[in-house]
Amino acid sequence: MKRKLMAAAGLVTFLLRLGLVLATQSYRHPTTWEFERVTQNMMAGRGFMLPHLGIPYYSLHPPLYDLLSLMVYTLVGHHQAAILVMQAVFSSLLAALTVHLAHRFTGSLAAGILAGGLVATHPGLLYYDIHHLHPLSFGALLFALILWAAMRWWVYRRIRDAAWLGAAVALAMHERGTAGLFLLPAMVWMGWHLRVHRRRVAASLGALVAGCVLVLAPWTIRNYLVHGRFVLMITLKNEHLWLGNNPRFSGSALTQANEPIFNAIPPELLSRLEAQTNEVDQQRIFGEVAWAYIRQDPGAFVVRTLRKLYYFFWFSPQSGLWYPQRYLHWYRLYYGSVLGLAMVGWVRSVRAAAPRTRAMAWAMVGLILSVAVAQSLCYVEGRHRWGIEPLLLMFTAGGGAWLVERLRQCWWTMRANAGPFVIGDARRWK
């Protein structure tokens, strides 16, 4: 039964996106990001490269989405509609996996169906899948895969499942580097559940790290061969840190006047950057400037980070800037409802009698918070939360299913207490 529901959720998600792509004709001119330009450079034989700040960058962002796009273009030719189809496939897999995870997490098939439906119709994921060539849904799928691997480890507690969890984290880092911070809460979580089997703690944590390292190694080795020095995933991390820690800080990649921060780089910093001949040295300067600004007032850095954490889970002053205001108004109502039910679902989960529900609730909280904190150290935009919002929607589905059940019970209790004196019974008025 559940497999049929998973397949149905995936099929509905795919057809919904495909239908909207055809209805809006977005396949004619989808919005492209740097991923498309990198893919075109690879097709032209220039390698994984994109010009940035006047020089070619070879480790601008994680590679997985670009490589998958290259495979699709190699198979069908350079048709951007094919990437929209690929994104629809990612979202359909995400919806199907969400049904499975929410059901296993809450023990309620109704919660699983609700979670799958919420993911299928999520406004942000839907908009990006239809109008943008962007890995948003792909990153969300990889985060859900981490949760699946964590759930599998908790059920079996095997060494190889710990390695699979580490591999899932590393695979997500090939799309969203912020996933790497989850290794720390994952170690604490695993150690807590193995506290009565202390001999297995070291082996499990070692397997977790080994699985992560093995999956990261090919790209890290490639980076060393390209740059001649250690670069774990991308060189742009210092630039991202600077975007969220500079005198024109607003929380996002825009200034308080809603202009791109890059358009307001101080002339002296720009001249230092232009004097460099490679991306590693340029990013070193960004790091020096950002850390110098942080060291000037560490307390202000903490306040900025907390503000960005608030923006991550709610809305920044720049939220909805590129959309009609009515979209933002309706989305606030939608997200407020989602967040409220998610809080109900979380409280219910951590108090649940089932150990698996409690364990997975804390794993989900650890994953959500680790991504949120890692992103808040740099800069925050709405799409950064959308990547982990399907995890939040599992809490929402749990809270929603519980609320519906309570309302149903209240209704039948009222009917039972009313006895024969129900609305429409003529005897009540005799």
PyMOL commands that set and color helices and strands:
alter all, ss='L'
color gray80, all
select helices_A, chain A and resi 2-24+34-43+64-76+80-106+109-120+123-131+136-156+159-173+177-193+198-227+237-243+261-264+267-274+279-296+298-313+325-350+355-376+382-386+389-418+426-429
alter helices_A, ss='H'
color red, helices_A
select strands_A, chain A and resi 31-32+50-52+55-57+132-133
alter strands_A, ss='S'
color yellow, strands_A
deselect
rebuild
show_as cartoon
